[in-house]
Amino acid sequence: MARVGVRVYLTVGRGGVPPTNFAISGLTGHRSRQGALAITAQVHNTGGRAVDLDGTARLTGGPGGTSAGPYPAHQVVTLAPGQSYPVTFVPGRHLSAGPWHASISLASGFTRRTASATISFSTAGGGGRAGWAWVVWAAFLAGVLLAVLLVTTRFLRRRTGRPREAVRTPSA
């Protein structure tokens, strides 16, 4: 989907152009159910005009002193004054869970902001729940199968282990 438009700021009278400003908060890392990694930062437009946000994320101080990036923003995000929206960065799938020191830099025109935080990516898809659900389900089925085998084995042993009563034939 392509959008085309022209943004015009027309000021008549005193006061000048509204200020451009935004704030970054809530920098986190997570892994999707499919295993894709994402770094997300919540951005709030605190200025008086719309902002078009684009930028990069870098990871440093990872396991063994490793670093990765820069990773570009997944898409340019446009925010009207007062709006908030998450900006997402998508690193490759082959990064360890961390912890990592994440630093992001966002810009709208000449206005730039940075933020950093220590993040970690979950080690199992879906935040760890989806992977463990299969393990629990498999363990449950294995337990049921084992119980059925034990009960069947005991039943068969009792049945075949009993001495049969001799059949008496009446003697004449």
C-alpha positions, 0 to 999 in steps of 0.5 A: 500500500503506497501513500502519497501526500504533502504536509503543509504547516501554515502559520498566520499571526504570532507564535511561529511553527509548532515545536517538533518533539518526541520521547522514547520509553519501554525498550524491550526485546522479545521472540515471536511464536515463529522464533523471530526476534524483535526489539520494540520501543514505545514512542510518544509524540510530545510536540505540536506537529506530526513526526515521521520516525525512522532509525536504527538499533544496535546490540552490544555487551552480549554473551561473550562481549558480542555485538550486533547491528545496526538494524533499521526500523521495520517501518517508518512510523508517523505520529500525530501530536499526542499519539503513541505507537511502538517502533520495531526493529527486527534483528536476525534469528541467530542471536543468543537470548542475551542479556544485551545492551540495546541502544536505539536512535530515532529521528524525525527531520532534524530532531533526534532522540536516543534510548538504551536498556538491557534486554533479553530475548526469550529462549522459547517461541511465544515467550516460552509458553508455546514450547513448554505446552508441547513438552507438558502435553507429550509428558502427559500422553506418555504417562497415560500410555505408561499407566495403560501398559502397567494396568494391562500387564497386571491384568494379563499376569493375573489372568494367565498366572492363576492355576486352572481348576482341573475339570473333573469328570464324574467316574462311574 
